[in-house]
Amino acid sequence: MIKDKVVVITGASSGIGEATAKMLAKNGAKVVLGARRENRLQAIVNDIKNAGGQATYKVTDVRDAQEVADLVTLAKNEFGSLDVIFNNAGIMPSSPISALHTKEWNDMIDINIKGVLNGVAAVMPDFVKNKQGHIITTSSVAGIKSFTGAGVYGATKFAVRNLMEVIRMESAQEGTNIRTTTLYPAAINTELLHTITDEETKKNMDSFYQQVGISPEAIARVVNFAVDQPADVNVNEFTIYPTKQM
């Protein structure tokens, strides 16, 4: 059941995060949105409330563990509990390794890996104590396949894949009933491409996404399905391709 579940979403100011927040709220969830752009968060929360849903937000940089912890605290203070965290924040400044965009490498590590770890750390004490909870994280098809031009990005997404599977296994071992869901989206039309600074890579990616990309609502429907499962069912991996994509 989705109704009345409290869901924290990072990377919620656009794309997959925004689409998921609106869909879950429409189906009765209480959503708590975190991202860096306050104007976008405010607009999305207003849209949800105007449509009859329940939502709040806090400006959050997932690289800062305290800010992520504060977002989780807001959820508990505002709605009395926490059921789900959707670690969705991520960036994709892809480039060939030989281009040595090392600052971008570090930014991806900080947001795509450390940001997810900060989300896990923020909810784990409550989920362990309550012996229930759901951790959903956006990886990528680049977390299950290797792509030229996306070596470091893919490395961060492979890391997420491993992390989430170990959380699932350890939860079963420890009897804490924490569910995990890892998403592997392919070409989804979001703002991710805007983070690419390497000109040739961006040109190729823009062209490819224009040919095959699909709406972030596709991912929102998958998250909605995962959250809607009963507590004894863990649907733990989804790979989502546009039908046109090879």
BAMI-975177 format. One record per residue (C-alpha): y, x, z. Coordinates in steps of 0.2 Angstrom, whole numbers, plus 5000, padded with zeros to 4 digits. Layout:
N
YXZ
...
This chain:
246
500050005000
501750064996
502849935005
503750005020
503050185017
504350315021
504450445007
505550605007
505850664989
506650834985
507450874968
507950694969
509650694959
508950674942
507350674931
505650644940
506450634957
507650504952
506350404943
505150414957
506350364970
506950204960
505150154956
504450174974
506050084981
505749944969
504049924976
504549924994
504550105000
505950175010
506550335001
507450485008
508250584994
508650774995
509550884982
511050994980
512150874970
512950744982
513750644969
512150614960
511250574976
512550444982
512450364965
510550344965
510550284983
511950154978
510850094963
509350074974
510249974988
511149864974
509349824968
508849774985
507949934990
508150045005
508650225003
509750365011
510050545006
510550715013
511250865003
509750985003
509451154996
507551184997
507751364999
508451335017
506951285028
508151215041
508951095028
507251035023
506851005041
508450915043
507950805028
506350755037
507250725053
508450605044
506950505037
506150485055
507850445063
508350325049
506650235046
505650275062
504250375053
503650485039
502250445027
502450555011
503450705006
503650734987
504050914984
504850894967
506251024967
506051154954
506851264941
506151334924
507251474917
505851534906
505951704896
504851844890
504451964904
505152104894
506852024895
506852064914
507851914920
507451974937
508751864946
507951714938
506251774944
506851774962
507651604960
506051534954
505051604968
506351544981
506351364974
504651334966
503651424980
504651444995
505451274993
503751194993
503251295008
504751235017
504351055013
502551085019
503151165035
504351025039
503050885039
501550975045
501750955063
501950765062
500550745050
499350845060
499850755076
499750585068
498150635058
498850555043
500150595029
500350635011
500950785002
501350774984
501950924974
502550944956
501651094948
501651104929
500351124915
500951304916
500051304933
498351274924
498651364907
499651524903
501051514891
502051654883
503851654888
503351574905
502551704914
503451704931
503751514930
501851494927
501551614941
502551504953
501651344947
499851424949
500351474967
500751284970
499051234963
498151354975
499251304990
498951114988
497051134986
496951245001
497951115011
496750975005
495251085010
495951135027
496450955031
494650895028
493951045038
495151005053
495050815052
496850785050
496750665035
498150745026
498050695008
498750804994
499250764976
499650894963
500550844947
500450944931
501750874919
501850934902
503350904891
504450784901
506250754896
507150814912
508550934916
507351084918
507751144900
509551164906
509051304918
508451414903
509751554899
508651654887
509351594870
507751604859
506651524872
507951384875
508051354856
506151344855
505951234870
507351114865
506551094848
504851064855
505350934868
506350844855
504750824845
503550774859
504450744876
504250584886
505250494900
505150554918
504550374922
502850434916
502750544931
503450414943
502050294938
500750424943
501650454960
501750274963
499850254959
499450404971
500450334985
499750164983
497950224986
497050185003
497150315017
495250365014
495550404995
496350564990
496850574971
497250754971
497650814954
498450734938
498850814922
500150714912
500350754893
501350664880
500150594868
500950694854
500750854863
499350974859
